[in-house]
Amino acid sequence: MTAINPVADYAVEGEVAVVTINSPPVNALSQAVREGLKLGVEKAEADPAVKATVIHCAGRTFIAGADITEFGKPHAAPFLPDVLDRIENAKKPVVAALHGTALGGGFEVALTAHYRIAVPSAKCGLPEIKLGLIPGAGGTQRLPRLVGPEKALDVILSGAPFGAREAHQWGVVDALAEEGKLREDALAYAARLIADKAPLTKVRDRDEKLAPARGKPEIFEAARKANARRYRGFEAWEKAIESVRNAVELPFDEGVKKEREMFMALLGSTQSKAQRHVFFAERAAAKIADIGPDIATKPIRSVGVIGAGTMGGGIAMNFLNAGIPVTIVETAKEALDRGVAIIRRNYETTAKKGRMTMAEVEARMARLTPTLDFAALAEPDLVIEAVYENMDLKKQIFGKLDGIARPGAILATNTSYLDVDAIAAQTKRPEDVLGMHFFSPANVMRLLEIVRGEKTSKSVLATVAALAPRIGKVGVTVGVCYGFVGNRMLAERQREAGKLILEGATPSQVDKVLTDFGLPMGPFAMSDLAGLDIGWSAETSKRATIREILCEEGRRGQKTGAGFYDYDAERNAKASPHVEAIIRAFAAEKGIAQREISDQEILERLVYPMINEGAKILEEGKAQRASDIDVVWIMGYGWPVYRGGPMFYADTVGLKTVLDRLKAYQAQFGDDFRPAALLEKLAAEGGSFSKA
Ligand code: 3HC
């Protein structure tokens, strides 16, 4: 074996050359990998003893794509399209041997090889859409030639990987290797190709799957229709459709040229930068500054959940899904039965949609032990309290739990606002206590705020951080403060939304500004969905706020058919002239002058105070990094991923602009807009949150 360069080796076995790429962790197509591929294929070509070449990767995967860390930086030769040309135009057959995840540029490398062999566990895919891109090295041109434009559109627009067996059925992969024997099987396959004098088949020359689609614009119209809702606000997806259409309508070289132009334009777009930022932000969130691999984690074999309400039930489902048994505790039989029935109904609904079998429903339900006996919490390794938001109740529960849970068990509270340290202080083991703040619906939303208490031990924190991905969550470690990261920032937005409607904006105008921005719903639609009567009581209500007035009128949100909006039987919202009149009268009574408010002002007043609060959170060390705040908002509140999260968005607007606008609003409306010191500092330095 000889080294081609630091990440590529060359070996000859019989008449076959093996070019092995070894660039951990995922063999991404860095300059060195591109060079290794090119030099490897050239070496094989020049070697008279060699009659075929296998491209193979060391480590956990075949090439998993372009090197995303190189995007946006000056690129050094050889460039990927040139490397692919070199492979495709080789005079001796090239076989790509796939294992792990052959994604993006990696899959595109495989598509230029003359033949592909894969182990059954391998996955292929073009996930570029998830980074705000389209495949940029022939993927939109070659894949349709193998599988037809409809299937190619499915793959490219979903970004989802498909397995090697499927790839084999579709004709994308020519042969399946035995699991664990890829290198040997690829060598044997190449030897057979040599013996058979197999032709140098080039995907680019194939037309049989394209010809039937020519002159059928309805194929692309259907893809546009099917994806319009899902990709509202995104730029890349229409380009992907256009590019696949080019594959059908244009000669290969022209299609590839246009694909590259679109790819390069998207690469420079703010949307793709934002989506790449989120890719790395999600992975950075898992890293906790003072917790290295030396910190031992505890085994979590079973979980206890206190409270079978909406949150408790949703939380339990996460663990049941992951194969972890759950004991769920309630105080009254009726509440327990209702909670368990809802969990079952949720699973059955999933089964009806064909996304789970009834056997799986039963298997998950069998892992659930409902009980009214608090003493059953002596068993689990982790107990999560999910009762309603009341400090006295939570303190009481933790006091009691302290006497029951086994030594070393982790005790977590799902509080969304309250002081985790005060809760921990009710136990004689505050080092075992932390917050696990799930977001509603807890079995769906991917965010988990992991609230690190003053005394939480490193091992407890490391255990919960490692548990998050096991239950399909992205864990973000945050510090103790009112509302933690997400709800603390949300409170800023809610406050301004409430002020804006008194000053003359309507609830639907405010909501529309946010949905146009890309959020799934605005503050008033959200309040109606949650119920306006959360925390409201008829006894203490004094018509002192708009919410109190609406609740007193029986307008308690969607569930009552009316709230800030009127709802029809299908729960479609319509602006309510009655509510608008209530708001006008209330403002007049309070002496608040109403005026026309521009959409721009609404957006700035809703979002900039959130960014400002985010800066304060960073100053106080309640979040480790600005990108963690972005992850919280994207995973927990539906912030549009193509805007990269509130802190990344601030960077794209420019921190000086954000600061200037906050100062202008401060002069007009007072200290709700007082800029954070960190924002002042970064703006003065010409800095950004991403680089801070
Ligand atoms: N470039 C650079 N770094 C990458 C990378 C890439 N394409 N893919 C993964 N990494 C890094 C991650 O940042 C992470 O780094 P860290 O350990 O420092 O945090 C490390 O590799 C391991 O990644 P994961 O933690 O995600 O490991 P998993 O095993 O869970 O997942 C994976 C592996 C499925 C390959 C996943 O990382 C992934 O989906 N990667 C992105 C794949 C992708 O989008 N490829 C297309 C790129 S665009 C392209 O190819 C354009 C082309 O058309 C021209």
Residues whose N, C-alpha, C, O or C-beta is under 5 A from the ligand:
A	BS01	3HC	P25 V26 A28 A64 G65 A66 D67 I68 T69 T101 L103 G104 G105 P127 E128 I134 P135 G136 A137 R283
